[in-house]
Amino acid sequence: MEIPKIRIFSTPSCPYCHTLKEFLTKKGFYFEDIDVGKDEQARELLIEKTGQMEVPVIAIGEEFIAGFDKKRICALLNIK
C-alpha cells in the first residue's frame, strides 16, 4: 500500500498539534509541517477545505481532517 502525502497544518503554540506530530513520528510517518500563522496561502486552503480556522488539520492525500481524530487518521493510514 502506497502511503499518501501527509501534511499537518498547525501553529507552534498548539498543544494538540504537537501531540499529533509526536503520534505520527512514533508510528514512523513522515509529514510536511505547515505553520498557518506564517503561511497565508495555507491558511486560506485550510478555511476552504474545512470551513474553519482550527488547528491541527491533517491532510492525508486529498482528505482533510480537522482536529486530532485518532480513529479516522488510523483508518486512513492503516495503523493498527
Secondary structure, DSSP 8 states (H G I E B T S, - for coil): -----EEEEE-TT-HHHHHHHHHHHHTT---EEEETTT-HHHHHHHHHHHSS--S-EEEETTEEEES--HHHHHHHHT--
